[in-house]
Amino acid sequence: FCFGKYTSTTNLLKRETFHILAKDKLINLLYVKDIATAMISVLESDFNGSINIASGEQILIKDLAIKIANKINAEEILDMDKKSINNNKIYHNKASNEILKNYVKWKPTYKLDEGLDETIDWWKKRIN
């Protein structure tokens, strides 16, 4: 999953209750700026074939929500009491980025916390 300028961070910044419905799902995130540089690297390479543009790391949705809420002091408006949704039965998403790293020689430059900080700052400027 891509994260960047269109996350649910806005709910928390606006102090709106944020309902976490898929809290037990593991997702693979990659910051939008890393996705852009990965795509450019793939286009500039001579690699021919299918490729995952991914971080290769997983995080639980509930842990991600807590991390974001902690960064903006909004822990009290997270709502994890609702029953988790179960509509697509995919509880984890971990894409391999081995081809990207080994053949294209690309790796993410943003750690999760750095990307979240930039995302939060970006939204703060637009909401306030």
PyMOL commands that set and color helices and strands:
alter all, ss='L'
color gray80, all
select helices_A, chain A and resi 9-13+32-44+61-71+75-77+98-102+112-127
alter helices_A, ss='H'
color red, helices_A
select strands_A, chain A and resi 2-3+18-19+26-28+30-31+58-60+78-79
alter strands_A, ss='S'
color yellow, strands_A
deselect
rebuild
show_as cartoon
